[in-house]
Amino acid sequence: MEPAPSRPRRRLPRDAYVEGVLRGDRTILSRAITLIESLHAEDIELAQDVLEQCLPYSGDSIRVGITGVPGAGKSSLIEVLGVYLTGERAEKVAVLAVDPSSQVSRGSILGDKTRMETLANDDRAFIRPSPSGGSLGGVARRTRETMLLCEAAGYRNVLVETVGVGQSETAVRSMVDFFLLLMLAGAGDELQGMKRGIVEMTDLIAFNKADGNNRAKAEAARREYESALHLFSVSGTGWTPRVITCSARAREGIAEIWDAVLEHNAWLSSTGQLAGYRQQQVKSWMYELIEQALRDEFLQHAGVREKLASYEQDVLAGRLSPFRAARRLIRIYTENPS
């Protein structure tokens, strides 16, 4: 597994990063990702230059997002799927595994080296565990940029795991071609717990841990979901979501999952919709960068920094409404350019 190292003591020249990424050097790739994740002002311009140089070599991959309820076995499933890709299919795979983060330290709660150990030792795989840092959507701040670098390094299969909470489904849907929802049978009333918005974004629903005594429950849940999906309108792509059972532990249903991914990719390509997907992903990326930049600039504004803490206390004490506080801070920002 490629670690998420601390910021390198010495930055490399731009061309060293670019050439290392393009030749698939995993050490340089890891350092390049660390560079783009850095919040240090001196790293930002260099990171943008590296990304610009690598951009023409990206995009030629299958992008798969994987989400699901905690306990559904996302990491186990991803590892087995990764091993299937590097082994039976002899293909390279990049896994962007986003760990839950402490809201206090912003550090990763899960140990990076305790997950996906088999895949981590595979030369055809690159795993980048990154703390979400409390970012919106449960995906790391620079997931899109990390994906770009991995594609430029020759990884034609990119799997993005999310923490599966809050708005993570919407966030990851905007950056991938195929969306897999991993479920767990027997954890309650599956149909009652179904979120219409999530299902409408899903290309494949897989009930994991369909082995042993749980096999019958998983099969029953699959049938219920399959019937329920007929109540939903077909997606704009014309693709009908599938429902299957699988078992990461028994290594069953793994090939079926990837067959669905390939069939979906072929469908998008043959209908000309894949290009539209990629255009929408680039557009979403642009607006995401705008929002991040504006937020950062706003919070770094001298006048805003001076008043933010006191306004926050006024809001908490009920002396000032959130709306009025926000308007005042925005006025400070717009009327007093730094």
C-alpha positions as CSV (number, residue, x, y, z in Angstrom):
1,M,0.0,0.0,0.0
2,E,1.2,3.4,-0.9
3,P,1.2,5.5,2.4
4,A,-0.1,8.9,2.7
5,P,3.2,10.5,3.8
6,S,3.8,13.8,5.4
7,R,4.8,16.7,3.2
8,P,8.2,16.0,1.6
9,R,11.1,17.9,3.0
10,R,12.2,18.8,-0.5
11,R,9.9,19.5,-3.4
12,L,10.9,18.0,-6.8
13,P,11.1,20.0,-10.0
14,R,7.9,20.0,-12.0
15,D,9.3,17.8,-14.8
16,A,10.5,15.3,-12.2
17,Y,7.0,14.9,-10.9
18,V,5.5,14.8,-14.4
19,E,8.0,12.3,-15.8
20,G,7.7,10.1,-12.8
21,V,3.9,10.0,-12.9
22,L,3.9,9.2,-16.7
23,R,6.3,6.3,-16.3
24,G,4.1,4.9,-13.5
25,D,6.6,5.4,-10.7
26,R,4.5,4.7,-7.6
27,T,6.8,6.6,-5.3
28,I,6.7,9.7,-7.4
29,L,3.0,9.3,-7.9
30,S,2.5,9.2,-4.2
31,R,4.6,12.3,-3.7
32,A,2.7,14.1,-6.5
33,I,-0.6,13.4,-4.8
34,T,0.9,14.7,-1.5
35,L,1.9,17.9,-3.3
36,I,-1.7,18.5,-4.6
37,E,-3.1,17.8,-1.2
38,S,-0.8,20.3,0.4
39,L,-2.4,23.6,1.7
40,H,1.0,25.4,1.7
41,A,0.9,28.4,-0.6
42,E,4.3,27.5,-2.2
43,D,3.0,24.1,-3.2
44,I,-0.2,25.2,-4.9
45,E,1.3,26.7,-8.0
46,L,3.7,23.8,-8.5
47,A,0.8,21.4,-8.1
48,Q,-1.3,23.2,-10.7
49,D,1.6,23.0,-13.1
50,V,2.0,19.3,-12.6
51,L,-1.7,18.7,-13.1
52,E,-1.8,20.8,-16.3
53,Q,1.1,18.7,-17.7
54,C,-0.6,15.4,-16.8
55,L,-4.1,16.3,-17.9
56,P,-3.7,15.3,-21.5
57,Y,-2.7,11.8,-20.4
58,S,-5.7,11.3,-18.2
59,G,-9.3,10.3,-18.8
60,D,-8.7,6.9,-20.4
61,S,-10.0,4.8,-17.5
62,I,-13.2,3.3,-16.1
63,R,-14.2,5.3,-13.0
64,V,-16.2,3.4,-10.4
65,G,-17.7,4.8,-7.3
66,I,-18.5,2.5,-4.4
67,T,-20.6,3.4,-1.5
68,G,-22.8,1.7,1.1
69,V,-23.9,1.5,4.7
70,P,-21.2,1.0,7.4
71,G,-20.6,-2.7,7.9
72,A,-21.5,-3.7,4.4
73,G,-17.9,-4.7,3.7
74,K,-16.9,-2.0,1.2
75,S,-13.2,-2.3,1.9
76,S,-13.3,-6.2,1.7
77,L,-15.2,-6.1,-1.5
78,I,-12.9,-3.5,-3.1
79,E,-9.9,-5.6,-2.2
80,V,-11.3,-8.7,-3.7
81,L,-12.4,-6.8,-6.8
82,G,-9.0,-5.3,-7.1
83,V,-7.3,-8.7,-6.8
84,Y,-9.6,-10.0,-9.5
85,L,-8.6,-7.1,-11.8
86,T,-4.9,-7.4,-11.2
87,G,-4.9,-11.2,-11.2
88,E,-7.5,-12.8,-13.6
89,R,-7.7,-9.8,-15.8
90,A,-4.0,-8.7,-15.5
91,E,-5.0,-5.0,-15.3
92,K,-3.8,-2.2,-13.2
93,V,-6.1,-0.7,-10.6
94,A,-6.0,2.4,-8.4
95,V,-8.0,2.5,-5.2
96,L,-8.8,5.9,-3.7
97,A,-9.9,4.8,-0.2
98,V,-11.2,7.6,1.9
99,D,-11.1,7.0,5.6
100,P,-13.4,8.6,8.1
101,S,-11.7,11.5,9.8
102,S,-11.6,12.9,13.3
103,Q,-13.5,16.1,13.5
104,V,-11.0,17.4,16.0
105,S,-7.6,16.3,14.6
106,R,-8.8,15.8,10.9
107,G,-6.7,12.6,11.1
108,S,-7.7,9.3,9.8
109,I,-9.5,7.1,12.3
110,L,-8.9,3.8,10.5
111,G,-5.3,2.6,10.2
112,D,-4.1,2.8,6.6
113,K,-2.0,-0.3,6.7
114,T,-4.7,-2.5,8.3
115,R,-6.9,-2.5,5.2
116,M,-6.6,-4.2,1.9
117,E,-3.3,-5.8,2.8
118,T,-3.3,-8.4,0.0
119,L,-4.0,-5.8,-2.7
120,A,-1.5,-3.4,-1.1
121,N,1.4,-5.9,-1.9
122,D,0.3,-6.2,-5.6
123,D,2.6,-4.4,-8.1
124,R,-0.4,-3.7,-10.4
125,A,-2.3,-1.9,-7.7
126,F,-2.0,1.6,-6.2
127,I,-3.9,2.3,-3.0
128,R,-4.1,5.9,-1.7
129,P,-5.8,6.1,1.7
130,S,-6.6,9.7,2.5
131,P,-8.6,11.1,5.4
132,S,-11.7,13.0,4.3
133,G,-10.7,15.8,6.6
134,G,-14.3,16.5,7.3
135,S,-14.8,17.7,3.7
136,L,-18.2,17.8,2.2
137,G,-19.3,14.5,0.7
138,G,-17.0,12.1,2.6
139,V,-14.5,12.2,-0.2
140,A,-11.0,13.7,0.1
141,R,-10.5,17.4,-0.9
142,R,-8.4,16.4,-3.9
143,T,-10.0,13.2,-5.0
144,R,-10.6,14.4,-8.6
145,E,-7.0,15.5,-9.0
146,T,-5.7,12.3,-7.5
147,M,-7.8,10.4,-10.0
148,L,-6.3,12.4,-12.8
149,L,-2.7,11.6,-11.7
150,C,-3.5,7.9,-11.3
151,E,-4.9,7.8,-14.9
152,A,-1.8,9.6,-16.2
153,A,0.3,6.9,-14.5
154,G,-1.5,4.2,-16.5
155,Y,-4.2,3.0,-14.1
156,R,-7.1,2.1,-16.3
157,N,-9.4,1.1,-13.5
158,V,-10.1,3.6,-10.7
159,L,-12.2,2.6,-7.7
160,V,-13.3,5.4,-5.3
161,E,-14.5,4.3,-1.9
162,T,-16.5,6.7,0.2
163,V,-17.4,6.7,3.9
164,G,-21.0,6.3,2.8
165,V,-22.6,8.9,5.0
166,G,-24.3,12.3,4.4
167,Q,-23.8,13.6,0.9
168,S,-21.1,11.2,-0.1
169,E,-23.3,9.6,-2.7
170,T,-23.9,12.8,-4.6
171,A,-20.3,13.9,-4.4
172,V,-18.9,10.6,-5.8
173,R,-21.6,10.3,-8.4
174,S,-20.4,13.6,-10.0
175,M,-16.9,12.2,-10.6
176,V,-17.4,8.6,-11.8
177,D,-19.0,6.7,-14.7
178,F,-20.4,3.8,-12.7
179,F,-22.0,3.9,-9.3
180,L,-22.2,0.8,-7.1
181,L,-24.3,0.7,-3.9
182,L,-23.3,-2.1,-1.5
183,M,-26.0,-3.3,0.8
184,L,-26.3,-5.8,3.7
185,A,-29.3,-8.0,4.0
186,G,-30.9,-8.8,7.3
187,A,-30.0,-5.4,8.8
188,G,-33.6,-4.2,8.9
189,D,-36.5,-3.5,6.5
190,E,-34.5,-3.0,3.3
191,L,-37.3,-1.6,1.3
192,Q,-38.4,0.8,4.0
193,G,-34.8,2.0,4.3
194,M,-34.3,2.6,0.6
195,K,-33.5,6.2,-0.2
196,R,-35.1,7.0,-3.6
197,G,-32.4,9.6,-4.4
198,I,-29.6,7.1,-3.9
199,V,-31.2,4.4,-5.9
200,E,-31.9,6.7,-8.8
201,M,-28.1,7.4,-8.9
202,T,-27.2,3.7,-8.7
203,D,-26.1,1.5,-11.7
204,L,-25.7,-1.6,-9.6
205,I,-26.9,-2.7,-6.2
206,A,-25.0,-5.6,-4.6
207,F,-25.9,-7.4,-1.4
208,N,-22.6,-8.4,0.1
209,K,-22.0,-11.2,2.6
210,A,-24.3,-13.6,0.7
211,D,-22.8,-16.7,2.2
212,G,-23.5,-19.3,4.8
213,N,-26.7,-18.6,6.8
214,N,-27.0,-15.2,5.3
215,R,-27.3,-16.4,1.7
216,A,-31.1,-16.9,1.8
217,K,-31.6,-13.4,3.3
218,A,-29.4,-11.8,0.7
219,E,-31.3,-13.6,-2.1
220,A,-34.7,-12.5,-0.7
221,A,-33.4,-8.9,-0.4
222,R,-32.2,-9.1,-4.0
223,R,-35.7,-10.1,-5.2
224,E,-37.4,-7.4,-3.2
225,Y,-35.1,-4.7,-4.6
226,E,-35.4,-6.0,-8.1
227,S,-39.2,-5.8,-7.9
228,A,-39.0,-2.4,-6.3
229,L,-36.8,-1.0,-9.0
230,H,-39.6,-1.3,-11.5
231,L,-41.3,1.5,-9.6
232,F,-38.5,3.8,-10.6
233,S,-38.2,5.5,-13.9
234,V,-35.4,4.4,-16.2
235,S,-32.4,6.6,-15.9
236,G,-31.6,9.2,-18.6
237,T,-29.0,6.9,-20.0
238,G,-31.5,4.2,-20.7
239,W,-29.6,1.8,-18.4
240,T,-31.7,-0.3,-16.0
241,P,-30.0,-0.7,-12.6
242,R,-29.1,-4.3,-11.7
243,V,-29.4,-6.1,-8.4
244,I,-27.1,-9.0,-7.5
245,T,-25.7,-10.9,-4.5
246,C,-22.0,-11.3,-3.8
247,S,-19.6,-12.4,-1.1
248,A,-16.2,-10.9,-0.7
249,R,-15.3,-13.6,1.8
250,A,-16.3,-16.4,-0.5
251,R,-15.1,-14.5,-3.6
252,E,-18.5,-15.0,-5.3
253,G,-20.2,-12.6,-7.6
254,I,-17.0,-10.5,-8.1
255,A,-16.8,-11.3,-11.8
256,E,-20.5,-10.5,-12.2
257,I,-19.9,-7.0,-10.7
258,W,-17.2,-6.2,-13.1
259,D,-19.1,-7.6,-16.1
260,A,-21.9,-5.1,-15.2
261,V,-19.3,-2.3,-15.1
262,L,-17.9,-3.3,-18.5
263,E,-21.4,-3.7,-20.0
264,H,-22.4,-0.3,-18.7
265,N,-19.2,1.3,-20.0
266,A,-19.8,-0.3,-23.4
267,W,-23.4,1.0,-23.3
268,L,-22.3,4.6,-22.6
269,S,-19.7,4.4,-25.3
270,S,-22.0,2.9,-28.0
271,T,-24.7,5.5,-27.3
272,G,-22.2,8.4,-27.2
273,Q,-23.1,9.2,-23.6
274,L,-19.7,8.5,-22.1
275,A,-18.4,11.8,-23.6
276,G,-21.3,13.6,-22.0
277,Y,-20.5,12.0,-18.6
278,R,-16.9,13.2,-18.9
279,Q,-17.9,16.7,-19.8
280,Q,-20.3,16.9,-16.8
281,Q,-17.5,15.6,-14.6
282,V,-15.1,18.3,-15.8
283,K,-17.8,20.9,-15.4
284,S,-18.5,19.8,-11.8
285,W,-14.8,19.8,-11.1
286,M,-14.5,23.4,-12.3
287,Y,-17.4,24.6,-10.1
288,E,-16.0,22.6,-7.2
289,L,-12.6,24.4,-7.6
290,I,-14.4,27.8,-7.7
291,E,-16.3,27.1,-4.5
292,Q,-13.1,25.9,-2.7
293,A,-11.1,28.9,-3.9
294,L,-13.8,31.4,-2.9
295,R,-14.3,29.8,0.5
296,D,-10.5,29.8,1.2
297,E,-10.2,33.4,0.0
298,F,-13.2,34.5,2.1
299,L,-11.9,32.8,5.3
300,Q,-8.4,34.2,4.8
301,H,-9.7,37.8,4.3
302,A,-8.3,40.0,7.1
303,G,-11.6,41.7,7.8
304,V,-13.5,38.4,7.9
305,R,-10.9,36.8,10.2
306,E,-11.2,39.8,12.6
307,K,-15.0,39.6,12.9
308,L,-15.7,35.9,12.3
309,A,-15.2,34.6,15.9
310,S,-17.2,37.4,17.5
311,Y,-20.1,37.0,15.0
312,E,-20.0,33.3,15.6
313,Q,-20.4,33.8,19.4
314,D,-23.2,36.3,18.8
315,V,-25.0,33.7,16.6
316,L,-24.6,31.0,19.3
317,A,-25.8,33.3,22.0
318,G,-28.9,34.3,20.0
319,R,-27.8,37.9,19.7
320,L,-27.5,37.8,15.9
321,S,-29.3,35.7,13.3
322,P,-27.2,33.4,11.1
323,F,-28.6,35.3,8.1
324,R,-27.6,38.7,9.3
325,A,-24.1,37.5,10.4
326,A,-23.5,36.0,7.0
327,R,-24.6,39.1,5.2
328,R,-22.3,41.3,7.4
329,L,-19.3,39.1,6.8
330,I,-20.0,39.0,3.0
331,R,-20.3,42.8,3.0
332,I,-16.9,43.0,4.8
333,Y,-15.4,40.8,2.2
334,T,-16.9,42.5,-0.9
335,E,-16.5,46.1,0.3
336,N,-13.0,45.9,1.7
337,P,-10.8,44.0,-0.8
338,S,-7.6,42.9,0.8
